[in-house]
Every structure is written in structure tokens, then in C-alpha cells.
Amino acid sequence: MEHRLRRISPVTLFMLCMNGIIGSGWLFAPLYAAKIAGPASIFSWLIGGFAAILVALTFAELSTMLPVSGGTAHIPQLSHGPFASFILSWIAWITTLMLAPIEVQAVLQYASMFFPSLMSMVNGAPTLTLYGYLWAGILMLSLCLINILSYRGLMRFNFIIFMFKFSVILITIFMILKTQFVAANFNGMLTTAATTQGWQAIFSAVATGGIVLAFNGFKSGVELAGETRNLSLAIPLSTAGTVIACLLLYLGLQVSFIGALDPAALQNGWQNLNFTGDIGPFVGITAALGLFWLLKLLYINSVVSPLGAGLIYVTATARILYAMSRIGYVPKFLSRLNRQRFPVWAIVVNFLLGMLSFLPLPGWQSMVNFLVSAIVITYAMGPIALMCLRLSLPEKKRPFKLPAANVICLFAFYCCNLFSYWTGWETISKLGIVLGAGLIIFVISWLRGNINIGKHELKTAFWILPYLAGIIGISWLGAFGGLQIIPFGWDFLVIGIFSYLIFKMAIHSRIILDSKAVADMLISESAALEHG
């Protein structure tokens, strides 16, 4: 039984998460980050990567202690009850649901260089045509079928994709650095970091240049923990380990990209740097350098990398919806498994809703800001839940235990709130729509009797509403597209105080857990995966 259930090895999970992280981000983020912060975008990668490592480490402890499928839904349920769990799993599901379509969109955006009929410009943004929408459906359906039909096929396909795109990225970095490196392109790096406006650009690039989104795939390890063996190695390796490995790759890509630029392309400023349609910065670089054999590899990889990430997002999103169904937030049929032990109906529903999300998608970067603002809220639950469960379940075995957790968790929570704030008021203001829709579904589930909530369980989630309202309010008053009432510099202090108060409030309002109830839940989830 254990062999069938725990079928994912540490190495396999590492490759799955690497494939989830290395998607369209490496194809686009170096250009967008450079346009915002110039050569100082290297600092942006370091800041984003360091914070992502801290957050990943908190989830590493949680997922080794509570190895369930769809951990994003189950972990907050255990720390703060059904209301907090629903809000956070709803946000996680909606954002993860949109990631696979975004990766498919990136494939078609690249392909439109050769097949212009796939995209058209609408209000200055590349948008799918009817023909492009048809191909989006074909690609999305293919990703879903691979997930549904064969576990071995999924793992083999993942291995092939990982080896190919990892090799292409290393070759790209090496060949570009070898062929052309203009050291003068880095001259403004330190001067940018010496000004207030420069640091504002550096921080903005973290959130709006695709950097935070570029590390997002590490959460796949959290969603698949219930199907993984050797947790003490597999989970830290697939969360923090993948972020560290990808940070090194992204730094190499950013340095090689900046160093290979023709100084003439920077005469009008970094913000005006562009390539044909902003579609393929590395394609443009390699073509200009005459590396035509590498150009062909990049064309292939522009399809393989996003589709590989999209494949993993389909896998992870299905586990979140599966867990929401098991808890009772959404209909029970969504937790049914096929013979391969895949949540087939969750995959089908995600496919249909994912196809709808293509309709408003106006290009890759335009969706990055919104997704980052929402995703980091689900990240923020990791540090909070870890501290709550340290207090509620002190005797629970932890195959991986985070050292200095008090300090790391508070700082990681602070970083999550900064990332959300840096996306800007225009983006944060749209979060209310998603949260409002989620609350309506929650109320419907409660009225139908699918969710039983006592007054005590509602009290444990009271910190959620001030937390979300505070994030929105500070953004409205802040220096990133807001009213500028809270000036840049002081906003760090304001968010710091706010983060500390919410962090303490959330820990104080935690659920007092029964260890036997937790053990029974883990057994129940294992049995559900095994027998359907």
C-alpha cells in the first residue's frame, strides 16, 4: 500500500518542481526586470530569491509534518479552521488555475513570430485570435490528458522536458557570455542602488518584472507531499533546493542578457529597451550575435519550457481542488480518482475554467502583477501556520525542522507583504473581485451544509479580514501607484509594524488541535489517495 501511495521519489519531485519554476519566466523576466531596474535588476533577483528561499523553508517543515495532497488547503484548516482555509485555498486555486493558461499563452506568443494568425494586437497588447484560441485549447487538453492517462508517462515526459530545458539554459548562458560581454552595460548598477528612486525601481522589478512569479513552482512540492516518499529529503530539496538552483540560473541569464546588449540599444534608456513585439529577448540577442544554431534551440525551448511548467501547474492545481473537495468547500465529485490515482474530475473542471481565463488574458506581463499580488498572500500562510503548529502540536514528528523559526517566519511574512505591496495599487485594488467571488461560494457551501462552522472557528479567522484590508489600505496610501501619503522609505516601517501585529494576532487566534484528530486526518487522506 505504501509503495503505491508514496510513488514520487525525491529526485523526481525535485525535477517536477524545477519544471514548474522554469517556465516562461526565464524567457521574459530578464527583459522586463532590466526595463524597470536596468543592471540593478541583479539586486532584484537576489532579493526575490532570498525571500522565496525563506518562505520555501517554512513550507518544507509544514509539508514533512503534514504530508497531504493539496497542502495549501489542508494546512490553514489545521491552523485556523475552515474560514481561513477556504479564503487562502480559494486564492491559491484561482491563481494556480491561471498559471497553466499563462504558460500556454507564452508558447503561442513566441509561436506568433512564425504564425502571425495566432495573435493580434488589441489596445497595444498581444491577444489570442480565434485560431490562437483553438490552439490554446489543443495544448491545454494535451497537458490534461498526460496528467489523466498515465503516471509513468507523466514522470517520463517530465524527465525529458527537465533535461532538455536545463541543458538549453546552461548552453545559452555560456554561449552568450563567451560571444559578447559589454562590461560598460553594468556601469549604472551601483549608481541606481545609491538613490531612493533606484531602490524603488529595484523593488518594483521584484514584483512586476516577473521575478516573484519566476520562483512560484516550488509550491508544487507542497501540493504533492501526500504522494511523495522520503519526505525529510524530498520536501526541502523540492522547495528551498529548487529555489536556490533556479536563482543561480536566473542570475546567469540576467548577467548574460545585460552583458550581451548593444550599447546603442540603451541610448534611449533602459525603460525603452525592446525586441520585436517584446516577444523574444533571448531570441533577439542570439540572432544579433549570429548564434543561429542556438537560435533554433531557443525556438524549441520557447515551446518546451512553458509547456513543461504548464504540465506541473495542471498537476498541482488539481491537487488543490481535490483537497478543497475533500474538506467540503466544493462538490464531492471533484475528489474522485481514476485508476491512475489522479483527480480526473478536478483536472476536467480546471481545464474548462482555464480555457475561460484565456479570454481576458492580454499578454504575458499584464497578468504577472495580479498573480503575484494574490500568490504571495498564500505564501504568507506558511510562516504563520508553522508558528501556530509549533505551539499546537509540539510533540508532532517533524522530519525537517526549520532553525531560528521565530525570526525567519516573521521576516518571511514581512517579505510576502512587501511583495504584494510592490505590485502597486492598480493591481491590489483588483484583488477584491476575486475575494468577493470566493466569499459568495463559501456562503453557498455553508448554507448547503457542506461546511460546519462554530463561533469559535469564526473567531480564529478574524485576523484574515484586517490582514487583507490592511494590505489594500496601505497600497492605496502608498508610494507604488497609490496616493503617496505614505512616502517611499516610511512604507517599509509601516508594513513592518503592520506585519508584526497581524503575525501576532494570527498566532494568538490559532486553533487548539487534538493530536489524535490530526493523525486520523492524515490516515484518512492517505486512504483516500490509495482507494479513491
Buried (B, 14 or more C-beta within 10 A) or exposed (E): EEEEBBBBBBBBBBBBBBBBBBBBBBBBBBBBBBBBBBBBBBBBBBBBBEBBBBBBBBBBBBBBBBBBBBBBBBBBBBBBBBBBBBBBBBBBBBBBBBBBBBBBBBBBBBBBBEEEEBBBEEEEBBBBBEBBBEBBBEBBEBBBBBBBBBBEBBBEBBBEBBEBBBEBBEBBBEBBBEBBBBEEBBEBBEEBBEEEEBBBBBBBBBBBBBBBBBBBBBBBBBBBBBBBBBBBBBBBBBBBBBBBBBBEBBBBBBBBBBBBBEEEBBEEEBEEBBBEEBBBBBBBBBBBBEBEEBBEBBBEBBBBBBBBBBBBBBBBBBBBBBBBBBBBBBBEEBBEBEEBBBBBBBBBBBBEBBBEBBEEBBBBBEBBBBBBBBBBBBBBBBBBBBBBBBEBBEEBEBBBBBEEBEEBBBBBBBBBBBBBBBBBBEBBBBBEEBBEEBBEBBEEBBEEEBBEBEEEBEBBBBBBEBBBEBBBBBBBBBBBBBEEEBEBEEBBEBBBEBBEBBBEBBBEBBBEBEEEEBEEBBEEBBEBBEEE
